[in-house]
Amino acid sequence: MERVNILSKKTVGQQARPDLQPAREVTPSSKYSDLQIQTALSFFLDPDNPQIQIKAYADSLLDLMAPKYQYNREELARQLGGIVDQIKDARRFNSTYLGHMLSDPSIPGLWGQSLADLVRSNTVAREVALKESALEPEAIGGLADMIGYDRAKASGTFTSGGSMANLTALTVARILLSEDYKKQHHHQIRRQVVIFASPYAHYSFDKSISLLGGVNGTEITINRIKPDDFRMSTSGLEEQIESVEAKGSPIMAIFAIAGETETGLVDDIATIAQIAERHNIRLITDGAFGAPYKISKRCDLFAGMERSFAVALDPHKALYTPYQNGAVLFKDAQDHARIKTLLAGNKVTYLHFDDIAASFRDSTVSLGQKRLEGSMGAGPILSTLAVLRTLGLPGLQIIYDLTLDRIDYLYERLSQSELLMPLYKPDINLLCFTLRPEVASALRIDMTVKDGKESLVQFIDKTRMVLDHNCEGKGGYFFSSTDLPLGEGKSVGVYRACIMNPHTTDAIVDEAVTNLESIISARLR
């Protein structure tokens, strides 16, 4: 299949083509031509055509699978039509949806998932998924290129999502710690194990630690590093490591975040990687949300991520593929090979990890042996591969930079608002904002939430639901909300904007904020 090179010399400096969908008020980064932007946007559904009408799409699928001459075609249509009626007003993640890490998927991503659904293979066993398994190294290799890993040495596996990706990375880190400890002390760990993490770590991290905590009778304790401007404090991390080392407790890993799901901020991974290497500790980076932005114009924020022992990411977020699609990458396939010990029982000492690593890299092994999960379709492989072969990393870079333009515009717009204010300057495409203190005071609302008092959160939820027209169908303008921890038992209620849809424009962002300001003004009056 011929790859599309969006940044090819043929497009640079050329004028936009009138037969292509216009960029719709998008203010491009200066490095891209109009044609490059139009080409990138053409891989996404037309925002002026309410996605693809659900009924038309459902009817087309039925026509393809059950031709009209088939005796039960009309009966099938009648029975299935009720389901269509029930979901036709479901929330659409269109250009005015500015809330969670959700967007219309790309056309290649939808195509790859549909192809996997039609083939319906199970990649757990190579013998029933020969063709799909053979394509996996290309898809994993593309993700490795995105992170900055050497694909000749790295390895990885697709998962059902970021939660399972994190669990896989933590499981391998736990296995390697036990291996290291036994070599040094000639017996299994029989004491408390420590892992360092930010209080903003995704809830899947806590779930994973709870599942792993009872391995070999040991307990894993999470040492939360006090944040510095919502990011992991590197000085605080170093202090805690030295304290734990002085006590002689084994250290399992450092869990850093490349794009917090609460704030979108990126930990200082370069410094954290230096600390990890200095103390010989494995670094796991949770990049489920933000890691792909390493190829964007904010690439400097992700310096050092390629030094991580493992990185989790979610193609169903920033690679615009359908659910369920996660992945975990390991810098060294030899480390990933340790997952085989979960199947080996008492035969662990007989495993040849160099051979296993080689089979993991080229996927000459059943893919079920590379992951914690068993049965899994080929959707993650085919949808990711379809995006990488069409949009590619150059096209994705354009999409990411467009969303960064939008979030920067939102930051400037909120900075000038008399009613709202941003809490920080955004790193990537997510920003939290809230009421200005004087506005909250006029509304008799406490800015911080403490001891379960949620007056600000309730106000935010009421106003954003009015703004969105109750989330149905196309809806209005949707922002999500959260309680953002501030430390010392306090938190602040915030609106949360996450700009994912590449068709979102400055005009849409401005309309969303203006409408929200009108709702708040009405409450003030």
C-alpha positions in Angstrom: 0.0 0.0 0.0 1.5 3.4 -1.0 2.1 5.7 1.9 0.9 9.3 1.7 3.6 11.8 2.5 1.7 14.9 3.6 4.9 16.9 4.0 6.2 16.0 0.5 7.9 18.7 -1.5 5.0 18.6 -3.9 2.7 20.3 -1.4 5.0 22.9 0.1 4.1 26.4 -1.0 1.3 25.3 -3.2 -2.2 26.9 -3.1 -5.2 25.1 -1.6 -7.3 23.2 -4.0 -10.9 24.3 -4.4 -12.1 20.7 -4.6 -10.8 20.0 -1.1 -12.7 20.7 2.1 -11.6 24.2 3.2 -9.6 24.5 6.5 -12.6 26.3 8.1 -11.1 29.3 9.8 -8.2 27.3 11.1 -5.2 29.5 11.7 -2.3 27.3 10.6 1.2 27.1 12.0 3.4 29.1 9.7 5.4 26.0 8.7 2.4 24.4 6.9 0.9 25.3 3.6 -2.9 25.5 3.2 -2.8 22.3 1.1 -0.9 20.4 3.7 -3.5 21.3 6.3 -6.4 20.5 4.0 -4.8 17.1 3.2 -4.4 16.3 6.8 -8.0 17.3 7.6 -9.3 15.2 4.7 -8.6 12.1 6.7 -11.3 13.0 9.1 -15.1 13.0 8.8 -16.8 16.1 7.3 -17.9 18.2 10.3 -20.7 19.8 8.2 -22.2 16.4 7.5 -23.1 15.4 11.2 -20.5 12.7 11.0 -22.0 10.1 8.8 -25.7 9.9 9.5 -26.1 6.9 11.8 -29.1 5.5 10.0 -27.5 5.9 6.5 -24.3 4.2 7.8 -26.3 1.3 9.5 -28.4 0.8 6.3 -25.2 0.7 4.2 -23.7 -2.0 6.4 -26.8 -4.0 6.2 -27.0 -3.7 2.5 -23.4 -4.9 2.2 -23.8 -7.9 4.5 -27.5 -8.9 3.7 -28.4 -8.0 0.1 -31.9 -7.0 -0.6 -32.8 -10.2 -2.3 -32.0 -12.2 0.8 -35.4 -13.3 2.3 -34.9 -11.9 5.7 -33.3 -8.5 4.7 -36.4 -6.4 5.4 -37.1 -8.2 8.7 -33.6 -7.6 9.8 -33.8 -3.9 9.0 -37.1 -3.6 10.9 -35.7 -5.3 14.0 -32.4 -3.5 14.0 -34.0 -0.2 13.3 -35.1 0.1 16.8 -31.5 0.1 18.0 -30.6 2.9 15.6 -33.6 5.0 16.9 -32.3 4.5 20.4 -28.7 5.8 19.7 -29.3 8.3 16.9 -29.1 11.2 19.5 -26.0 9.8 21.2 -23.3 12.4 22.0 -21.2 13.2 18.9 -17.6 14.1 19.4 -17.6 16.8 16.8 -15.8 20.2 16.4 -17.8 21.8 19.3 -17.0 19.0 21.7 -14.2 20.5 23.9 -14.4 18.2 27.0 -12.7 14.9 27.4 -10.0 13.1 25.3 -12.5 12.1 22.7 -13.0 13.0 19.1 -14.4 11.6 15.9 -12.1 8.8 14.8 -10.1 9.2 11.6 -11.4 7.6 8.4 -8.3 5.3 8.2 -8.8 4.3 11.8 -12.5 3.4 11.2 -11.6 1.5 8.1 -9.0 -0.6 9.9 -11.3 -1.4 12.7 -14.1 -2.4 10.2 -11.7 -4.6 8.4 -10.7 -6.3 11.6 -14.4 -6.8 12.5 -15.0 -8.5 9.1 -12.0 -10.8 9.4 -12.8 -11.5 13.0 -9.5 -13.2 13.8 -8.2 -13.7 17.4 -4.6 -12.6 17.7 -4.1 -14.7 20.8 -2.8 -17.5 18.6 -0.6 -17.0 15.6 -2.1 -20.0 13.7 -5.5 -18.2 13.4 -4.0 -14.8 12.8 -1.0 -15.3 10.5 -1.5 -12.2 8.3 -2.5 -9.9 11.2 0.4 -11.1 13.4 2.8 -10.4 10.5 1.6 -6.8 10.4 2.0 -6.1 14.1 5.8 -5.3 14.0 5.1 -2.4 11.5 2.4 -0.9 13.7 4.5 -1.3 16.9 7.6 0.0 15.1 5.7 3.1 14.0 4.7 3.8 17.7 8.4 3.2 18.7 9.5 5.8 16.1 7.0 8.2 17.6 8.4 7.7 21.2 12.0 7.8 20.0 12.8 4.2 20.8 15.2 2.2 18.5 12.8 -0.2 16.8 15.6 -2.7 16.3 15.9 -3.1 20.1 12.5 -2.1 21.4 9.4 -4.3 21.7 5.8 -3.7 22.5 2.3 -5.1 22.5 -1.2 -3.8 21.8 -3.7 -3.8 24.7 -7.3 -3.0 25.2 -6.4 0.5 26.6 -4.1 2.6 28.7 -5.1 0.9 31.9 -3.9 -2.5 30.7 -0.8 -0.9 29.2 0.2 0.5 32.6 -0.6 -2.7 34.3 1.7 -4.6 31.8 4.6 -2.2 32.3 4.2 -2.3 36.1 4.0 -6.1 36.0 7.3 -6.4 34.0 9.0 -3.9 36.4 7.8 -6.0 39.3 9.2 -9.2 37.8 12.6 -7.6 37.0 12.8 -6.2 40.6 12.3 -9.7 42.0 14.9 -11.0 39.6 17.5 -8.3 40.5 16.8 -8.8 44.3 17.3 -12.5 44.1 20.6 -12.2 42.3 21.9 -9.8 44.9 20.4 -11.4 48.1 19.9 -15.0 47.0 16.3 -15.1 48.2 13.0 -13.6 47.3 11.9 -10.2 48.5 10.3 -10.4 51.9 9.9 -6.7 52.7 8.1 -3.6 51.5 8.6 -2.5 48.0 8.3 1.2 47.0 7.2 3.0 43.9 7.3 6.7 43.4 4.4 8.6 41.6 2.6 11.9 41.3 -0.7 12.5 43.1 -2.0 13.1 39.5 -1.3 9.6 38.4 -4.2 8.1 36.5 -6.5 5.9 38.6 -5.4 2.8 36.6 -2.1 3.2 38.4 -3.6 2.7 41.8 -5.7 -0.3 40.5 -2.5 -1.9 39.1 -0.6 -1.5 42.3 -3.5 -3.0 44.2 -3.4 -6.0 41.9 0.4 -6.4 42.1 0.8 -5.6 45.8 0.4 -9.2 47.1 3.1 -10.8 44.8 5.2 -13.2 46.8 3.8 -12.0 50.1 5.3 -8.5 49.7 3.5 -5.2 49.7 4.0 -2.3 47.2 3.8 1.1 48.9 3.2 4.2 46.8 5.2 7.2 47.8 3.4 10.3 46.4 5.8 13.1 45.3 4.4 16.5 46.3 3.7 18.4 43.1 5.4 21.6 42.0 3.0 23.6 39.8 0.9 20.5 39.2 3.9 18.5 38.0 6.1 16.0 39.9 8.7 17.8 42.0 12.1 16.5 40.9 13.8 17.8 44.1 11.0 16.1 46.1 11.6 12.9 44.1 15.3 12.9 44.8 14.8 13.5 48.5 12.3 10.6 48.8 14.6 8.2 46.9 17.5 9.0 49.2 15.2 8.5 52.2 14.0 5.1 51.0 17.4 4.0 50.0 18.7 4.8 53.5 16.1 2.4 54.9 17.1 -0.3 52.5 13.7 -0.7 50.9 13.7 -2.1 47.3 12.5 0.4 44.8 10.3 -0.9 42.0 10.0 2.1 39.6 9.3 5.8 39.1 6.0 6.4 37.5 6.1 9.7 35.5 3.3 11.3 33.4 3.6 12.6 29.8 0.3 14.5 29.7 -1.8 14.3 32.9 -5.4 13.4 32.3 -6.4 16.1 34.8 -4.3 19.0 33.6 -2.6 17.9 30.4 0.8 18.9 31.9 4.0 17.0 31.3 6.4 16.0 34.1 10.0 17.0 33.7 10.8 13.7 32.2 14.4 14.6 31.2 15.4 15.4 34.8 13.4 12.4 36.2 15.2 10.1 33.7 18.5 11.5 35.0 17.5 10.8 38.6 16.3 7.3 37.7 19.6 6.5 35.9 21.7 7.9 38.7 19.9 5.7 41.3 19.5 2.7 38.9 15.7 2.8 39.1 13.4 1.9 36.2 11.3 4.8 34.8 7.8 4.1 33.5 6.2 6.9 31.6 2.4 7.0 31.4 1.9 8.6 28.0 -1.5 7.2 27.3 -2.8 10.6 26.6 0.1 12.8 25.7 3.1 10.7 24.5 2.3 11.1 20.7 2.7 14.9 21.2 6.5 14.1 21.2 6.4 14.7 17.5 4.5 18.0 17.8 6.0 21.5 18.0 6.1 21.0 21.8 8.5 18.1 21.4 11.0 19.6 23.9 8.5 18.9 26.7 9.0 15.2 26.1 12.8 15.1 26.1 14.0 12.1 28.0 10.9 10.0 27.4 13.0 7.7 25.0 15.1 6.9 28.1 12.1 5.3 29.9 12.2 1.6 30.6 8.6 1.5 29.3 6.0 3.9 27.9 2.2 3.4 27.8 0.1 5.1 25.2 -3.5 5.0 23.8 -3.9 5.0 20.0 -7.6 5.4 20.5 -6.8 8.9 21.8 -4.2 10.8 19.9 -3.9 8.4 16.9 -7.6 8.8 16.3 -8.5 5.1 16.1 -11.7 3.5 17.5 -11.8 1.8 20.9 -10.4 -0.4 22.2 -6.8 0.3 21.4 -3.9 0.8 23.8 -0.2 -0.1 23.6 2.8 -0.5 25.9 6.3 -0.2 24.5 9.6 -1.4 26.1 12.9 0.2 25.3 14.6 -3.2 25.5 12.8 -6.3 24.2 14.8 -8.3 26.7 12.8 -6.7 29.5 9.5 -7.3 27.7 10.5 -10.9 27.3 10.2 -11.3 31.1 6.4 -11.4 30.7 6.9 -15.1 29.7 7.8 -15.9 33.3 4.1 -15.6 34.1 3.6 -18.7 32.0 6.8 -20.6 32.9 6.1 -21.6 36.4 9.1 -23.5 37.8 10.8 -23.4 34.4 11.9 -19.8 34.6 15.6 -20.6 34.8 15.4 -22.4 31.5 14.0 -19.5 29.5 16.2 -18.0 26.9 15.2 -14.3 27.0 17.3 -13.3 24.0 15.4 -15.8 21.8 12.1 -14.6 23.3 13.0 -11.0 22.7 13.8 -11.7 19.0 10.4 -13.4 18.6 8.7 -10.5 20.3 10.3 -8.0 18.0 9.3 -9.8 14.8 6.1 -11.3 16.1 7.0 -14.8 15.1 5.3 -15.9 18.4 1.6 -16.0 19.2 0.7 -12.4 20.2 -1.1 -13.7 23.3 2.3 -14.5 24.8 3.4 -10.9 24.6 0.6 -9.5 26.7 -1.4 -10.0 29.9 -4.7 -10.2 28.0 -5.8 -13.3 26.1 -8.3 -13.1 23.2 -8.1 -9.9 21.2 -9.1 -9.0 17.7 -6.9 -7.4 15.1 -8.6 -4.0 15.4 -5.7 -2.3 17.3 -3.1 -3.5 14.7 -5.1 -2.7 11.6 -6.5 0.6 12.7 -3.1 1.9 14.0 -1.4 0.6 10.8 -4.0 2.3 8.6 -3.4 5.7 10.3 0.4 5.3 10.1 0.3 4.4 6.4 -2.0 7.3 5.5 -1.6 10.3 7.8 1.8 9.0 9.0 3.8 10.8 11.6 4.1 14.0 9.4 0.3 14.2 9.1 -0.3 13.5 12.7 2.2 16.3 13.5 0.0 18.7 11.6 -3.1 17.6 13.5 -1.3 17.9 16.9 0.0 21.4 16.0 -3.5 22.5 15.0 -4.9 21.4 18.4 -2.0 23.2 20.1 -2.9 26.4 18.2 -6.5 26.1 19.5 -5.6 25.5 23.1 -3.2 28.4 23.0 -6.0 30.6 21.6 -8.2 29.4 24.5 -5.5 30.3 27.0 -5.3 33.8 25.6 -9.1 34.2 25.4 -9.5 33.1 29.1 -6.6 35.4 30.2 -8.6 38.3 28.9 -12.0 37.3 30.3 -13.5 39.3 33.2 -15.3 36.2 34.5 -13.0 33.2 33.9 -9.3 32.5 34.3 -6.8 29.7 33.2 -5.0 27.9 36.1 -1.8 27.5 34.1 -0.3 27.8 30.7 -1.0 24.6 28.8 1.6 22.1 27.8 -0.4 20.2 25.3 -4.1 20.2 24.2 -5.8 20.3 27.7 -6.4 23.3 29.9 -8.2 23.7 33.2 -9.9 27.0 34.0 -12.2 28.4 36.7 -14.1 31.4 37.9 -12.1 34.5 38.8 -12.0 34.9 42.7 -14.1 38.1 42.6 -16.8 36.4 40.5 -16.9 33.5 42.8 -17.2 35.9 45.7 -20.1 37.7 44.0 -21.8 34.4 43.5 -21.1 33.4 47.2 -19.1 30.4 46.1 -15.9 29.2 47.9 -13.1 28.8 45.4 -11.6 25.7 47.0 -13.5 22.5 47.9 -12.7 21.1 51.3 -14.3 18.5 53.6 -16.8 17.5 50.8 -18.2 21.0 50.2 -18.9 21.1 46.4 -20.6 24.4 45.8 -18.2 25.5 43.1 -18.3 22.1 41.4 -22.1 22.1 41.4 -22.1 25.6 39.8 -19.6 24.5 37.1 -21.6 21.4 36.3 -24.9 23.3 36.1 -23.5 26.0 33.8 -21.6 23.6 31.5 -24.7 21.4 31.0 -26.7 24.5 30.0 -23.9 25.3 27.6 -24.0 21.9 26.0 -27.8 21.4 25.7 -27.7 18.2 27.8 -25.1 16.3 25.7 -27.5 14.9 23.2 -26.9 14.7 19.4 -24.7 17.5 18.1 -25.1 19.4 21.4 -23.8 22.8 22.1 -20.3 23.5 23.4 -19.1 20.8 25.9 -16.5 21.3 28.6 -15.9 18.6 31.2 -15.1 19.3 34.9 -13.1 18.0 37.7 -11.9 18.7 41.3 -8.3 19.6 40.9 -6.2 18.7 44.0 -4.2 21.5 45.4 -2.6 19.7 48.4 -3.3 19.8 52.1 -6.8 18.3 51.6 -7.9 21.1 49.3 -9.0 21.1 45.7 -10.6 23.6 43.3 -13.5 23.0 41.0 -12.5 23.6 37.4 -13.9 23.5 33.8 -11.6 21.3 31.7 -11.1 21.8 28.0 -9.5 19.2 25.8 -9.3 20.0 22.1 -9.0 16.8 20.1 -11.1 17.4 17.0 -8.9 18.8 14.3 -11.9 20.7 12.8 -12.3 22.8 15.9 -11.5 26.5 15.1 -10.6 29.6 17.0 -14.2 30.8 16.2 -15.7 27.8 17.9 -13.5 28.2 20.9 -14.4 31.9 21.1 -18.2 31.1 20.8 -17.9 28.5 23.5 -16.3 30.9 26.0 -18.6 33.7 25.0 -21.7 31.6 25.6 -20.3 30.3 28.9 -19.7 33.9 30.0 -23.3 34.8 29.1 -24.6 32.0 31.3 -22.4 33.1 34.2 -23.4 36.7 33.7 -27.1 35.7 33.9 -26.4 34.0 37.2 -24.6 37.1 38.5 -27.7 39.2 37.6 
